[in-house]
Amino acid sequence: MTEANSLSADPDQSATQPVLVLRPSTRALFGFICVMAIFFVYLSLIAVGQIEMSRPTSGVGEGLFAILILVIIVFVVAKARQVDFTKPIMVIGPDGITGQKLPKLIPWSMIERVDIPQTRWAMIYLTVRKDADPEILEQLRKRQPLERTFAIPHRWIPGFSSSEVKEIVKRYFESSRSQPR
């Protein structure tokens, strides 16, 4: 059965179950790189003496910060080249979570715990069960500081407020808990 047929087979379920899609933003990437480039040029001009400060400086500190900003720009550009901007970064649906960096779909039944902090941080933390697919666990170990936990943003999903995203993720997780395994 193709994806188009599976969606049309049960129209009520797909209509009531929203799918959250997080797409990469070229506008945010270019904005960040441009701001960092302006800081780099400004600090470089101070370091070489083209811009004078109110107090005389040797320019060494400014030069080091300019080099640091240049390294950050190169790092961001290198990471951005790994992202396919034509595909979503992450898709959160009633079947599970998939993304560009994940080898396959993580079904909600494989999620052990969902942590939604009440702080201002813009992430929801999901912990994958220990008995999950080894391919998924290996990918999470390579990419994440916490072995089986990964984070999904809840503030930057277009068309949904932060509270709606939290509620949808919580609903998907709880519905997988209520279904027999």
N, C-alpha and C positions, 0 to 999 in steps of 0.2 A: 504494500500500500504506500503510495507516495505521500509526501507531506501535504500537498494540496488536498488529496482525498481524505486524509485523516482529519484535517481541519473542517471539511465540509460534512464529514460523517456525523459529527455531534456539534451542531452549531450553537446550542445553548451553553455548553460547557466553555467553548472558546469565547463566547460573548460575555460571560460573567466572570471569567478568570483573566485578569489583565496580565500582560507580559511586559516586564520592564526591560528596556533596552538601553544600555549605556554605550554611547558612541564616542569615538575619539574626537577631540575638538582641535582642528587646525588653528582656529582663531586664538584659543587659549595658548597653544604652543608658540605661535608667532608672537603673541603679546608678551609672553614670558621671556622669550629669546631677545626681543627688542629692548625690553626694560633692562635685562642683564647686559646687553651690548652697550646701552647708554651708560650704565654704571662703569663698565669696563673702560670705555673711552674717557670718561670723566676722570677716573682714578689714574689712568695712564697719562693723561695730560698733566695732572698734578705731579705725578712721579717724575716726569721729564722736565718739569719746571715751566711749562707753557701757561699754566694757571697758577697764580700766586695765592697763597692762603693768607689769612690775617696774621697768623704767626708763622715765622719761617719753619719749614720742615725739611728734612733730608730727602723725603720722597721714597724712602725705603719701605715704610709701612704701607703707603698707598700703592707702591709697585707690587708688594706681596699680595695685597687684597685684589689688585687688578689681575694678577696671575691666578689667584683662587677663583675669581669670577669667570675667567676664561676657561678654566678646568671644568667648572660647573656647566658652562654653555656647551662645551664639547661633550660632556657626559649626557646632557639632556638631548642633544642632537643625535648622539649614537643610540640612545635608548629609543628615541622617536623613529629612527630608521627601522627598528625591529617591529613596529606596530603597522598593521595593515589598516590604513585609514578608510578603506572601502567597506570593511566589515565591523560589526559591533565589537567592543572590547568585552562586554559581558551581556548575557541574556538570562534573565531570571523569569522563569515561567512555572506553571503548575507541575510540570514534569521534573524540574530540577534547575540546576545552574550550569551554564556552559560559558566558555570564554575562549579568547584567542590563545591564551597560554595554557589552557587545560586540554589534556589529550582527548577527553570525552565528557559527556554529560555526567554531572554529579546528581543523582536522584535525591529527592528530599528524604527518602528512607535511609540514605547513607549519612545524613547529617545527624550528629549526636546532640549538639547543643547550639542554640542561637543566643548570643549575648548582644543586647541592645543597650549600651550605656546611656545614662540619662544626662551625660555631660554634653558639651558643645561639640565634641568630636564628631566628624561626619562619617563614621564608619559603623557597620554592623558586623560583628565577628561571628563566624560560623566554624564549628569544629566538626571535622569528619570523623566517623567511627573508626576504630582501630581495625575492624575487619572489612574495611572498604577495599575497592579494587586496588591492587598493588601499584598499577600504573599511575593512578590518581595520587596515591600517597607518595610515591617517589617524586612526582612533579611538585607536590606541595612542599616536600622536604627541601628540594633544590631552591625554591623561590621564596619561602617564608621563614622568618626567624622562629616562629613557633611551629612545631613539627606538623600538626594536623589542622591548624587554624588558618583561615584566610579571611580577609576583610572585603566587604563590598560597601561602596559609598551609598549614602541615602540622600544626599543633598543635590547631586548633579545629574539626576535622571530627568530629562525634559518631559514636561507634561504631568509630573507628579510632585506633590509637596513632600517634604521630608517625613512628615507624620504618615502620609499615605503609603510611602515606600516601606516604612517600618511595619505598618499594619498588614500590608500585603505579604511581606516576608514572614511575619509571625503567623498569618493565616495559612500559608502554604506549609510551613513547618508543622503547625498543630494538626492540620488535616492529614499529613503523612503519619503522624503519631496515632491518630484515631483509626487508621486503616490497618487491618491485620496484615502481618508480614508473610 
